Amino acid sequence: KTDFINFISDQEWKSIEPVSSWFGPSSFLMSSMSALFQLSMWIRHCHGYLTESVGIPVWGSYAIFALATLFSGLILGLVSEPLEAEWLVSAV
């Protein structure tokens, strides 16, 4: 506590370089990291629900998440390909 009070009263905070806006709490990078963390917590919650409440074995839960990952990649690939082709045609 005394170190913090001395830090403020002696104005040592003026000698510290500010955090770059790229690493600020509201930056795109930190917002993306927060979204990934929230996604991982949601996946953990779903895994717990599937294994504890529904009674699916752990390997079954992993298989469900693996299939969901594969299908979401397939859907994203199918959606992004026509968008990319349209973007390339309009850019030329």
Secondary structure, DSSP 8 states (H G I E B T S, - for coil): -HHHHHHHHTTGGGGS----GGGSTTSHHHHHHHHHHHHHHHHHHHHHIIIIII---HHHHHHHHHHHHHHHHHHHHHHHHHHHHHHHHHH-
